[in-house]
Amino acid sequence: MSDPEKPVPKESASEKPDPDLRTRLVDVGVDLVSQEGAGALTLREIARRAGVSHGAPRRYFPTHLELLSAIAHRGFAQLGARVSTTLGDGTAGPREQLTELARVYLEFALGNPGMYELMFRHDLLESGHLRLRDTSLPLFGVLVDLVGRVRPDADARSVAGALWANLHGIAQLWRWGSLQLATGTDDFVPLLRTALDAHLGAEAGR
């Protein structure tokens, strides 16, 4: 992959402006990361698939990181929408909601490995482009709120952070096949429930 901060060459002066180009470039990037993974997201390949010169993205994304951040921003929006749909009107108990949130998180990570990898790239989060880190915080806030309702006596932010790290580890190790080999299971749900029990205490009645 090319240097993420190196601006691409300027586009040809004869190329006409396209008001929808920014959205199209992000759409192409979302499709590309889904099909071929985060490593395929070069400016040249995205421009080629969008049907424009390799310099065209520069009008909207002066650096590679800015375009990657816009694609990752779409991933956070997709995950957030899934979480909102899953939690619904919030009538379910907080423990049940946490279980569903964790399940959706793992399903998203495992079903969209390229996007998931991109979303949590350190250089994108630290770059400040599109305030990407701020985009991820509301999801963590939902987790903190639910943890606080399940364990009102605990430091909800610390417990939520540890639980998130646990889920992230499950997602990564499951993708690599390590957990299936170590545990002999092809279902991540028991691991999810064990992680919740470890951080929240055993669920009543189970």
Number of C-alpha atoms within 10 A of each C-alpha: 9 11 11 17 11 11 16 21 13 14 16 11 7 6 11 9 10 9 8 8 17 17 13 17 26 22 16 19 30 23 16 21 22 17 14 12 19 22 12 17 23 20 26 18 15 25 20 15 15 19 12 16 17 20 18 28 27 19 14 13 19 18 18 20 22 20 26 25 26 24 24 28 22 19 20 22 14 13 18 17 11 16 21 15 10 15 16 11 8 10 9 11 11 19 18 15 20 21 15 15 21 22 19 16 21 21 14 19 22 17 13 16 21 21 27 24 17 23 24 15 14 11 12 22 21 11 14 14 16 16 15 20 20 11 17 19 12 13 17 14 13 16 23 22 17 20 25 19 14 18 17 11 8 13 12 19 16 12 18 22 14 14 22 18 12 17 21 15 13 21 22 18 13 19 15 11 12 13 20 15 11 8 11 9 12 12 12 17 14 11 16 19 15 13 20 20 12 12 15 18 12 13 11 6 4 4
